[in-house]
Amino acid sequence: MKAAGRELNLTRGKPATEQVALSDALLTAVTGRADCLAEDGTDCTNYYGSPQGLIETRRLFAPIMGAPPEQILIGNNSSLALMHDAVVFALLTGARDGGEPWSRSRTPIAFLCPAPGYDRHFSICEQYGIRMIPVRLTGHGPNMDDVERLVADPQIKGMWCVPKYSNPTGETYAPETVERLARMPAAADDFRVFWDNAYAVHTLTETLDDLVNFMDACARAGHPDRALIFASTSKITYAQAGLGLFAASPTNMAWYLKRLASRTIGPDKLNQLRHARMFGDAAAIDRHMQRQRRLIAPKFQAVQDVFRARLGSTGAARWTEPRGGYFISLDVMEGCAKRVAMLAKDCGVAVVPAGRTFPYGRDPNDTNLRIAPTFPPIEEVRQAAQAMATCTLLAVTEKLLRDRGVND
Amino acid sequence: MKAAGRELNLTRGKPATEQVALSDALLTAVTGRADCLAEDGTDCTNYYGSPQGLIETRRLFAPIMGAPPEQILIGNNSSLALMHDAVVFALLTGARDGGEPWSRSRTPIAFLCPAPGYDRHFSICEQYGIRMIPVRLTGHGPNMDDVERLVADPQIKGMWCVPKYSNPTGETYAPETVERLARMPAAADDFRVFWDNAYAVHTLTETLDDLVNFMDACARAGHPDRALIFASTSKITYAQAGLGLFAASPTNMAWYLKRLASRTIGPDKLNQLRHARMFGDAAAIDRHMQRQRRLIAPKFQAVQDVFRARLGSTGAARWTEPRGGYFISLDVMEGCAKRVAMLAKDCGVAVVPAGRTFPYGRDPNDTNLRIAPTFPPIEEVRQAAQAMATCTLLAVTEKLLRDRGVND
């Protein structure tokens, strides 16, 4: 394998060129001066209009966000940026008007981090000195007994959740999990759940998993301001040239907008107009996502086929069979993930560094590897899966030999 | 005038529709899949490439930024956002690696604010509790004796500057002013000048004012990391759908990028590509700005003509005759600005609330009004200027009568 000198890349959830090409109608959705007027008459090539973005684009994404257009804000190209800014606003000015800035807390504040999870969420916490407390995922969301116990500590101010087709485990939070997250008492009265619904419509089957509307559940439970909802079109239309989406309670939206006003006059509305024009309605997004599915589901299947053939019933590894999202989560035998990643690198297969899916980059059992099969052509995905399987078997064999005291 | 029921708006520096229409080639600069590849092969509809933006777009704006492409970052649609984020990064993580976060300072930190200035700069400070110290502008930049005296206080961490065709006074900093800003010792070793060169190429004449390259001056003076340079295309191409620009020393750029990585994977590169394709080179930007000038210079002239005819030699007001930028700064007799704005509002002319051009919205002499003549048609600009002149004369007459103890 090393001799073949391959360069295969399974690192990040990056769409394939055929996938982004499905949205090339964006390039010609707005081509003349007359096209630039939004439905309320806003000239999208000039200043002003609502800092929340165009009403037609908010209406388009309302079903995905599970909120009415008035409670939606559409930003520029990154939902991570919207999350980052919400954390920053809370750190410097408090998570609600009149609240104590999180950065002024005498003891460092902390976030709950269901793990394995999205490394860029963890990076925000790490950058700003927010302590991270990992919480085990169960296959239907975080272990809620642990979560309920932990939020009795008033220093726990936030929690990261990717509730649907979670990154990287692919699990969707069960209704009872969502209800408990909404209902549980939290000692911090400004406790916030960062609900990153990044894969809301990203199915690998013909239907979508159901997910309880978290904002509604919070409102019903008497915690209307607990939920901050995020999503993006990065893996719907153009990655890094799409739209970041944010929904919140009226109080939270007012809180966010007040602070945002010092940062920007408003988002690029022209790109919002392109999206509204191309899709027209939410049903068109569903049809579009089925086209995406037809391109990527075979790649996920290829990995499953290889893993089943090579690793099935060996006891060397377990892996997820996601119904949606962008990843396969591979759990190799304890203590082997770093070695597998290193061996894979040696034979030209790049995967995210082992541990990266955990807070502080520390996988306590050195077991998890995240596999992103969407970008490479299917033949390369298959080759990479073969390589990963071989490296897993090799690393596990080394470990078993070592455990038995046999040094090679 | 009240009976005429007019609605005239001179509030914000907003381009006219004919101005943004000069850039409509942006709408068709990238229309097909093959167009989406940048010169280094980056697919601008997918993830990755440098977080600093496309090299060809950085090269295009290098002359405006006065820095090599490696020291330039192109963001999304707002330079204010880039400034805001630099302040936030300094507050939460320190203005340099290993530096004390500004928000941890025991006594509140402060910024020098040449005034009158840009209200949105002041809003950033106000939001985050950064004390603002106004500094008088002289017609060729801030009063440097005051500045040099003030920066001997280690709590002074920053300074806002709009060095060319300043908002709203229109003045360009003299060479000696720029050199002194670069050279002066500052007690805070992480003192930063936020150099918002928003009107770098926005001339109202056939030539551009000269401005000393501040980053180079700082480097020569042994303060290479003092300058953070900002600009945008908001008033070059599309307002709110253009590009925010940032330049800094290699050390500062590394500092910024490290923190930015937790916020976003990178900017929307497709819009950067559109700009690179439409302009091609910096000379095209200069030609473009001459077309802008031909549209807006007559509006500035209309205001001058009215003011000269109505207010000249009355002693009721002084005003600027800018060679570039977006504003005319009107200084009415002390204690009259608020009243002028109120009278103007009554007869249907909206101007930015009096005082807004000063820190905390407090004009110590209640004298300054900012006039933005670019957006309305020239006939409306003329009518609005007439109204402003009448309101000025009325307010000043009221004051003079009051001062003589004559109550009406």
Interface residues (C-beta under 8 A of the other chain):
Chain A: R12 K14 P15 T17 V20 A21 S23 D24 L27 T28 V30 T31 G32 R33 D35 C36 D43 C44 T45 N46 Y47 Y48 N76 N77 S78 L80 A81 H84 D85 V88 L91 L92 T93 S103 R120 S123 I124 E126 Q127 Y128 S234 Y238 A239 Q240 A241 R259 A261 S262 R263 T264 I265 G266 P267 D268 K269 L270 N271
Chain B: R12 K14 P15 T17 V20 A21 S23 D24 L27 T28 V30 T31 G32 R33 D35 C36 D43 C44 T45 N46 Y47 Y48 N76 N77 S78 L80 A81 H84 D85 V88 L91 L92 T93 S103 R120 S123 I124 E126 Q127 Y128 S234 Y238 A239 Q240 A241 R259 A261 S262 R263 T264 I265 G266 P267 D268 K269 L270 N271
